[in-house]
Amino acid sequence: MNILLFGKGGQVGWELQRSLSVLGTVTALDFDSTEHCGDFSNPAGVVETVRTLRPDVIVNAAAHTAVDKAESEADFARTLNATTPGAIAQEAAKLGAWLVHYSTDYVFDGRGSRPWVETDTPAPLSVYGRTKLEGEQLIAQSGANHLILRTSWVYAARGGNFAKTMLRLAQERERLTVIDDQWGAPTGADLLADVTAHAIRHLQQHPGDAGLYHLVAAGETNWNEYAKYVLAVAAKHPVAEKIIAREVAPVPTSAFPTPAVRPHNSRLDTTKLRTTFGLALPHWQTGVARMLTEIL
């Protein structure tokens, strides 16, 4: 199996290089790749890459993920999140290739407390959410065999993440203030990558299971409780000697105004994914603890 991976330098892309390697030959590209174009600001160049390499499977981990910045550069975000993925999908349809694409809970408006299911009506609150939704729609309309995985609160040991920020601040401040009215499930890039590889293999045998799925770790939390858990795990490691924070105070989202509106309810129901692909998803604390053990 020949696999073409876009966005190899991101958190999910980095893990995908590992997980996809057991399925076949992986050509991994990023925006600055030189041999082939992986720059999503250049849709024509990316399409030419697909035509040249003629992969069996295309996995797109590239995206405009700077949520606040997207508000001031909507056209650029739309190119990266919608136009180019849509062009790839059209090319995949011509080739008969599979396309795997990642989307987000930001396609929803965050109302209520019930976990969102795949059939709920999207109502994005931000440019990021709107462009990611458009990307989903263009892929679905292309006729390509596709797998779209919506996820949320992605982290990895590599690169920056919420846990690392909390650990740094906890060594600088005696009191932290962290939002407690946004709910979701921290989801590891390694989990996303492993499920992707499993799903691709499954779809080779069961192509009728193509489509849209929600993929997050099990359980739920808010950012405040997430921060407290991070510090509780850190307390068992040598870094505990450097931590001076004694309080993680809860505050509402309104305490931290941002250009892009964040959904309060980012819970995603994974029943469809677990049932279709025969998976048991680990609790969010399991992945976060593992990540913290790696970085501490």
N, C-alpha and C positions, 0 to 999 in steps of 0.2 A: 504494500500500500504506500503510495506517495502522498505525503501530507505537507501542505503549505501553511505555515504559521505566521500570522502578522502580529506585531506588537510584542516581540520576544523580550524586550527590555523592561516591560512592566511587571508588576508583582505576579499577576496571573500568567503572563507570557513566560516568565522565568520558570515557573513550576510546570507549565505545559511542555517545555522542552524536555523535561525529565519524563513526565507521564506518557507523552505521545511516542517516545522513542521505542517503546516495546511493541508498537503497532506497525512500524515500518520506517521508511526513510523520511526524515523531517527536514525540510528547508525552512529555516527560521529567519525572518526578516524584521527589521525595525525601520523607523522613519529615516535613519541615516545610513541604511545599507547601500552599498555601492554596486554590487554585481547585478542586483535586481531592485526595482523600485518598491519600497515598502512605505512610502510617504503618503499618508491618507489625504494630505492637502492636494495631491496630484491624482485625481481619480483615473485619468487616462493612463498614467504611468503604472498604476496598480493593476488596472485591467490588462495591460500589456504583459505584466508579470504573470498573471494567471494564464493568459494565452500561451506564453512561452513555456511555462513549466507544466501545464496540463495536469494538475494534481487530481488525485482521487477524492481527497478531503481537504477543505480549506477551513482553518480555525482562525477566527478573527478575535484577537485579544487587544486590538488597537482601538482607541477611543479618545475623545476629548472629555476628560474626567475632572477638570478644574471647574467645579460647579459654580462658584461665584464669578470666576472670570468669564464664563460662558455668557453671563448676562450682558457683558459689554462687547462681546465678539460673537454674536449669534450666527452670522454667516459662516464664520470659520468653524464653529461648533457643529453647524448643520452639515458642512462638507465632511467632517471627520466621522460624525455619528450617524448620518443618514445617506447623503449622496454617494459616498464611496462604498459603504456596505451594500447599498442598493445596486451599484454598478457591478460589484463582485458577484452578487446574487444572480444577476442576469447572465454573467459569464459562466457561473457555475451551472446554471440551467442548460446552457448550450453544450457544456462539456459532459453533463450528466454527473457532475461532482457533488458531494455533500458539502454543505456550509454550516459550520457551528459558529454561533454568535452570542455574545453576552449582553444582557440588558439589565434593567435596574428597577427597584421599587419606586423610584422617582417618577415612573409613569402614572402613579396613583396620587390622589390628593391627600392621603394620610388621615382621612376621617375615620372615626369609630375606633374600635379596638379588636375587631375580628380580623384574623389573618386573611390577606387577599388571596383569592383563587384566580386561576388563569382566565376564567370567563368574566371576571369583574370588569366593568367599564373603566378604562383609563381616563384620568383627568389631571395631567401633569401641571405642576405649579411653577415650573422654572423652564428656562431655555434648555438646560441640560435634559430635563425630563421630556420636553416636547421633541427634541431632536433624537433622543434615544427611541421614543415611541415611533417617530417617523421611520427610523431605521428598521425597526421591527416590521412595520407595515410594508415597506418596500421589499424586504426579503420575502415576506409571506406572499406578496403579489407577483413575485418573479417567476414562480413555478419551479424554483430550485428545491431539491431535497434539502431540508434544513432542520436544524435543532437550535432553538433560541432558549437560552437559560437566563432567567431573571434572578438577580441576587442582590445582596445588600451588605453594607458594613464590612467590606472586604479588607483584610489585613494580611500581612506576611512578615516573616522575620527579616526579610531583605527590604531595605528601603524604610521610609518613614511610616509610622502608624500611630494610632491613638494611644496604645499602651506605652510606646516609647515616649510620647509627649508627656503622658501622666507621670512616668518615672522621672523624667527630667524636671518637671515642675515640682514634684514632691521633694526633690533635693534642693529646691530654691525657695519654696514657700511653706509656711506653717499651715496655711489654710488654702484649700483648693475649692473653687466653685465650678460645678459641673452640672449640665442640663439633665433634668430628670423627667421631662415630659415627651421625649422621643423614644419610641420603643422599636426594637428589632432584634436581630440575632447576628452577632459578630461571626463572620464566615471566613475561614482561612483560604488563601489562594491555593494551598496544596489540596484542600478538599475539592475545590472547584476543578482543579486539574485532574485529579484522580477520577472524579465522577465523569468528567468529559471523556476520558479514555475508555472508561467502562461503557458509556453510552454509545460511543462511536462503534465499538465492537458489537454491541447489541443491535444497533441499527443496520449493520451489514446483513444480519440475519432476519431482522424484523423491520423493514423499511416503512411499514405502515404506522410505526410508532413515532414518526417524525412529528415536529411541531414545537409548541411553546410549553415550557415547564418552569416552575419555580424551584430554585435550589439555594437553600440556606442551611446552616447548622440547626440542630434541634434546640428547643427552648426559646426563651425570650428574656430580654433585659432592657434597661435604659442606660444612657451614657454614665449617669452617676453611679449606678450599681456596677457597671462595667469597670469604672475607675477604682471603686473600692475593691473589687475582686483582684485587679491587677496589683494593687498595693498589698493585699493580703498574701498573694503568692510571693511577691517580692520580699515580704517579711521573713520568708524562710531561706533567703539567699544572702550572701555577704553584702549585697547592695543595701540591705536594711540599715546598716550602720550610717549610710549617707542620707537616708530619708529623714526629713525634718517635719513633713506634713503630719498633722495630728487630726485634721478634719477635712472631710470631703463634703462640702455643703451643697445641698440641692438648690437649683435655680431654674426658672422657666426659660424656654427658648427665647423669649423676649428680652432676656438679660444680655443676649449676645446677638444683636442685629447683624444680618448678613445680606448682601445683594440678592442672593437666591433664597427663596422660601423653602424650608425643609419640611418634609411630611412628618407629622407626629406619630403616625402609625405605619411603620415599615415592616410589620409582620407579614410573612409570606407563607402560605399553606403549601407544603411539599407533598401532600398525599398522592397527587397524580404522578410525580416523579418516582417516589418510593415504590408505588404499586407497579408502575409500568416497567421499571428497570430492576426491580427486586433489590432495593437498597435499604439499609438502615443508616440513617445519618447521625453522627455523633453529636452530643450536646455541645453547645458553644464553649462551655468552660473547658472541655477536654482539649479542644484545639488551641485556645488561648493559653492554657497552662503549658502545653507543649512548646508553643512559640516562645513563651517567657523563659522556659528552661533553656532554650537555645540561645537567647540573647543576653541572659543574666550571667 
